[in-house]
């Protein structure tokens, strides 16, 4: 499998992700949802090239540290 790095994509909410593309002989399906707002940013089905997203920052400066971001639905119950 080969990879291509160095790209960035932004969600409509302002979250910015680094994107690394994987290339392989075996097709892959999946999707990516924003960890800030839950918006589906991309889907792929039965393709030999697919993205891997890494959260970099959001429009809100206090969320610049990925360790401070919790994916939607994983908040503790009150």
Rosetta blueprint (number, residue, H / E / L):
1 X L
2 X E
3 X E
4 X E
5 X E
6 X E
7 X E
8 X E
9 X E
10 X E
11 X L
12 X L
13 X L
14 X L
15 X L
16 X E
17 X E
18 X E
19 X E
20 X E
21 X E
22 X E
23 X E
24 X E
25 X E
26 X E
27 X E
28 X E
29 X E
30 X E
31 X E
32 X E
33 X E
34 X L
35 X L
36 X L
37 X L
38 X L
39 X L
40 X E
41 X E
42 X E
43 X E
44 X E
45 X E
46 X E
47 X E
48 X E
49 X E
50 X E
51 X E
52 X E
53 X E
54 X E
55 X E
56 X E
57 X E
58 X L
59 X L
60 X L
61 X H
62 X H
63 X H
64 X L
65 X L
66 X H
67 X H
68 X H
69 X L
70 X L
71 X L
72 X L
73 X L
74 X L
75 X L
76 X L
77 X L
78 X L
